[in-house]
Amino acid sequence: MKQLKEAFQHVLEYGEKRTDRTGTGTYSYFGHQMRFDLSGWKLPIGTSKHVSFKNILAELLFFIGGQTNNTEMKEVGCTIWNEWEYRYDTVAINKICEIIKKRGDKSGKQIFTTLKEALKKNPTNQHDVISFFVDKYLTPEERKDNGWIDAGELGPVYGYMWRSWPTTTGDKIDQLATVIKQLKETPYSRRIVISAWNPEFLPEEGVRHNTNIENGKQVLPPCHPFFQFYVSQVPFRAIGEQLYNDSKEIEDFVIRAAWAEMAGEKEEFLAAAEARGAITKRLSCQLYMRSNDAWLGMFYNVASYSLLTLMLAKEVGMLPGEYIHTTGDLHIYTNHLEQVKKYCELPTYTLPTVEFKKGVSFFDHTMETIKLVNYQHGPVIRGKVAV
């Protein structure tokens, strides 16, 4: 994946050293773009180091499902959102006390005593202790009536906006389902777009994660807020390769296609090719990232949106085209410089491909129905996340 190495080198050569929200410091470059060929169902996932396809797939399915609670990802072993999830603290203890007092029975005193003893025995694991007491002693009705926030909640993040964008009339817009409909019915539209950037739900800067979530805000402002799909014609040669095995027959097909195009009969010719089983449309996607952590985020983001493009292409009967990754602030944190240097010195390998279980529709995919095939890669190289 030379594009990723070139991106690192570009930021280091032309980037500006800046302070940042986390206090870590970055080398930052504004306005960067990479293009990746997805033909043959290739997935541009990092090869010079190991990148977890399991995590990429788990997070993407989480978004596609419109979910907002990190528990769903943790259950399949994906922990990449753990730093930002809603975690119970002493504020939660006070709220437990308030809710139980409202019952007016004698159970409260014993529950409080038991909770205090448990917290004393587990001073470094208060979140899990409180979670246990919430599940055991508070009914779902009590939690709902008192505005309780469940552990693991992230607020109205990507999946919520993709699947349940709130309107001024109180309705919800399923942007992802709308895109699938557009790709099938009006594939050449310039409006095949999904946005996760909703100013009403952006978190307040300088405020703790829990407070933003309690206020109905996103735990983080979307780093990848806007993406667009583009349908184009498969080149005549590639269509011919689907219909013929012999090189001369392919050449003859391309010549006939060129004549049909000049005669104004292109659509009729393509319809005839489709009738014989050829796929004549290909799907591309461009993502705009306002902010991209090059070491910890870029590998995941490129692979995730490429995978989403492959999934949609399969769903609507198209071939994959390109994935274009456009970034506003592309940055390398100063505590990732050694990792980046090591990565750029390692060899690259041929990209793996993605296989889908037959007969599974887009919204029904699971961790078991999508496979990464022939993934050759380098070592695991870790880096600390800046929170």
FENSUL-V797150 format. One record per backbone hydrogen bond with DSSP energy under -1.0 kcal/mol. CO is the residue of the C=O (numbers start at 1). NH is the residue of the N-H. If there is no record, write none. Layout:
BEGIN
co:CO nh:NH
co:CO nh:NH
END
This chain:
BEGIN
co:1 nh:5
co:2 nh:6
co:3 nh:7
co:4 nh:8
co:5 nh:9
co:6 nh:10
co:7 nh:11
co:8 nh:12
co:9 nh:13
co:10 nh:14
co:11 nh:15
co:16 nh:28
co:18 nh:26
co:20 nh:23
co:25 nh:334
co:26 nh:18
co:27 nh:332
co:28 nh:16
co:29 nh:330
co:32 nh:327
co:34 nh:325
co:36 nh:323
co:38 nh:41
co:41 nh:354
co:43 nh:45
co:47 nh:378
co:52 nh:56
co:53 nh:57
co:54 nh:58
co:55 nh:59
co:56 nh:60
co:57 nh:61
co:58 nh:62
co:59 nh:63
co:60 nh:64
co:61 nh:65
co:62 nh:67
co:63 nh:66
co:68 nh:154
co:69 nh:72
co:70 nh:74
co:71 nh:75
co:73 nh:76
co:73 nh:78
co:74 nh:77
co:79 nh:82
co:81 nh:84
co:86 nh:152
co:89 nh:93
co:90 nh:94
co:91 nh:95
co:92 nh:96
co:93 nh:97
co:94 nh:98
co:95 nh:99
co:96 nh:100
co:97 nh:101
co:98 nh:102
co:100 nh:103
co:107 nh:111
co:108 nh:112
co:109 nh:113
co:110 nh:114
co:111 nh:115
co:112 nh:116
co:113 nh:117
co:114 nh:118
co:115 nh:119
co:116 nh:120
co:117 nh:121
co:118 nh:122
co:122 nh:125
co:125 nh:129
co:126 nh:130
co:127 nh:131
co:128 nh:132
co:129 nh:133
co:130 nh:134
co:131 nh:135
co:132 nh:136
co:133 nh:137
co:134 nh:138
co:139 nh:143
co:140 nh:144
co:141 nh:145
co:142 nh:146
co:143 nh:148
co:144 nh:147
co:150 nh:153
co:152 nh:70
co:153 nh:86
co:154 nh:219
co:155 nh:157
co:157 nh:161
co:158 nh:162
co:159 nh:163
co:160 nh:164
co:162 nh:175
co:162 nh:176
co:165 nh:173
co:167 nh:170
co:171 nh:167
co:173 nh:165
co:173 nh:175
co:174 nh:178
co:175 nh:179
co:176 nh:180
co:177 nh:181
co:178 nh:182
co:179 nh:183
co:180 nh:184
co:181 nh:185
co:182 nh:186
co:186 nh:189
co:191 nh:193
co:192 nh:229
co:194 nh:227
co:198 nh:201
co:201 nh:218
co:204 nh:207
co:208 nh:212
co:209 nh:213
co:210 nh:214
co:211 nh:215
co:212 nh:217
co:213 nh:216
co:223 nh:290
co:223 nh:291
co:225 nh:196
co:226 nh:288
co:227 nh:194
co:228 nh:286
co:230 nh:284
co:232 nh:282
co:235 nh:239
co:236 nh:240
co:237 nh:241
co:240 nh:244
co:246 nh:250
co:247 nh:251
co:248 nh:252
co:249 nh:253
co:250 nh:254
co:251 nh:255
co:252 nh:256
co:253 nh:257
co:254 nh:258
co:255 nh:259
co:256 nh:260
co:257 nh:261
co:258 nh:262
co:259 nh:263
co:260 nh:265
co:261 nh:264
co:265 nh:269
co:266 nh:270
co:267 nh:271
co:268 nh:272
co:269 nh:273
co:270 nh:274
co:271 nh:275
co:273 nh:278
co:274 nh:277
co:280 nh:234
co:281 nh:319
co:282 nh:232
co:283 nh:321
co:284 nh:230
co:285 nh:324
co:286 nh:228
co:287 nh:326
co:288 nh:226
co:289 nh:328
co:290 nh:329
co:292 nh:331
co:293 nh:297
co:293 nh:298
co:297 nh:301
co:298 nh:302
co:299 nh:303
co:300 nh:304
co:301 nh:305
co:302 nh:306
co:303 nh:307
co:304 nh:308
co:305 nh:309
co:306 nh:310
co:307 nh:311
co:308 nh:312
co:309 nh:313
co:310 nh:314
co:311 nh:315
co:312 nh:316
co:313 nh:318
co:319 nh:283
co:321 nh:38
co:322 nh:285
co:323 nh:36
co:324 nh:287
co:325 nh:34
co:326 nh:289
co:327 nh:32
co:328 nh:31
co:329 nh:292
co:330 nh:29
co:331 nh:294
co:332 nh:27
co:333 nh:336
co:336 nh:340
co:337 nh:341
co:338 nh:342
co:339 nh:343
co:340 nh:344
co:343 nh:346
co:352 nh:43
co:353 nh:373
co:355 nh:371
co:357 nh:360
co:361 nh:364
co:362 nh:365
co:366 nh:369
co:369 nh:357
co:371 nh:355
co:373 nh:353
co:379 nh:50
END
